[in-house]
Amino acid sequence: MLKFKSNKSTHVSLLFNNILILCRKRLFYTKFDLIDTFQNRINLIFVHISFIFIKIKQDNKQKKFQQKFFDLVFEKIELNMREIGFGDTTINTNMKFLVKNFYNILLKCEKYKKMTFSEKNKFLSNYLKFNSDKISNYEGIIDYFNQYKAFCFDLPLDSVLSGEIKFNYR
């Protein structure tokens, strides 16, 4: 029965795991001075995933992969919330909020290339909370996402679909 399982589901999992590795890098909490909260981590994942979604969207034939990826992301978030101890009612309320938040971030990321520095600053500071208001923190994280966006758009689609993303910031 397991022989017929699609490789796409393993590729989706690999892609998600590689994005998690990117989001868990210490530089976000040291160099960029992000506050280490559940919401900040989720939004950091959403920003990373949004650029991948935009890349995948360029190929209209990949809607099934995109849907599987979306489903996996929110399934993992829900499982994580259950592990933390949230109840069913709280999870349902939070999941509605998170889906709405994800789509807002995705829409902003679609316009990211055309944004000015201050618009990028406002966008990221709306979704990511910092320990301090130092402008250098914002400059650093904006530079990070400028490079990450360029990296995602330069990736061959086959690399994304196979889950092979290896982004190294500087």
N, C-alpha and C positions, 0 to 999 in steps of 0.2 A: 504494500500500500504506500509506503514512503518512497518507493522508487520513482513514482510519478510526480513527486513534489517538484514544483517549479524552482529553478535556480533564481528566479526574480525575487522570491521572498528572502533568499539568503543575501542577495545583492542589496535589497532594501535594508536589511538588518546591518549589513556591513557599512553602508552609507551612513545610517543613523549612528552607529558606534563610532565611526570616524569623526562625525560632527561633534559627538559628545566629547571625544578626546580633545578636539579643538577648543571646546567651550570650557573645559576643565583646566586649561593652562593657567599656571600661577600668575602669569603676567597681567591677567585681567584684575587680579586682586592685589597685586603689588605695584606694578608699574602704572596701571591705569586707575588704581585705587577704587575699584568697584566694591560695593558692600556685598558681602556673601550672604544673600538671602535666596529663598526658594524662588520668589518672583523674578529676581534679577537673573538667576540661572536659566529659568524658563525663557525669559525675553532674549537672553543671549543666544540660546538655542534657536529661537524663532528668527532672529536676524540672520544667523548663519544659514538656516534652512531656506529662508526667503530667497537668497541669491541662487541657491541650488534650484529651487522651484522655477525661478525666472529662466534659468539656463535650460531646464527640462522643457519648459513651456514653448521654447523655440521650435521643438519638434512635436508637431500635433499628434504624431503616432504614439506618443508615450503617455497618454492619459491614464492607462491602467497602472503604469509604474508610479505615476504621480499620486494616484488615489491610494495605492498600497502604501506608499511612503507617508502620506498624510495620516492614514489610518494607524500605521505603526507608531508614529510620533505621539499621537494623542492617546493611544492605548498604553504606551510606556509611561506617559505623564500620569494617566489615571492610576496605573498600578503603583507608581511611586507615591502618589497621594494616599493610596490605601495603606501602603507600608508605613507611611509617616503616622497614620492613625486618623485621617479624615473620615467622617461618616458619609453615607450615601447621599444625603441631602446636601451636605457641604460640597461633595465632589461634583454633583450635578450642577450646582450653582457656579462653582469655580470653572468647570469645563466650558460652560456657555461663555463665561467671561474670557477664558483663554482662547477659545476659537475666534471670538470677536477681536481680541487683541492680536492674534496671529494674522488675521486678514488685514487689520490696520497696518501692521508692520510690513506685510507683503506689499500693500499698495504704496507705502512710503519707499520701500526698497526698489520698486519699479521706477520711481522717479529719482533715485539716489544719484545717478550720474549727473543729472542736470541741477542738483541742489548746490547752493552756495555753502561755504563753510558754516555760516551762521545757521542756515536751515538744517544742515547735517547735525550741528551742535544741538539745536532745539529738538530734532527728531530723536537723537540718541539719549539726551537728557530727560526726555519724556518717558522713555522706556527702561533706561538703565539708571540706577541710583549710585552715586559716588559718595565716598567718605568726605570729600572736600570739594570745593568749587574752583580748584586750581585750573586755569585755562590749559595748562600742559597736559592734564589728564584727558581733556576733551580732544586736544590736538593729537595725542597719541592714539586714542581709540578711533578717531576719524581716519587717521593714516592707516591704522590696522584694517579698517573696513574698506577703505579705498583700495588697498592692496588685495584684500580677500575678494572683493567684487571683480577686480581685474583678473585675478587668478581663476575664479569660477567661470568667467566668460571666455577665457582662453583655453579652458579644459576641453578636450574632445568629449563629445556627448557619451561616447562609449565608456570613457573613464568614470563619468558620473553614474551611468546606469549600472556599472559593475561595482560601484561603491568605492572606487579607488580615488580618494582625494587625499592628498598629502600637502597641506599648506603649511609653509614655514614662514613666520613673520620675521623679517630681517635675519 
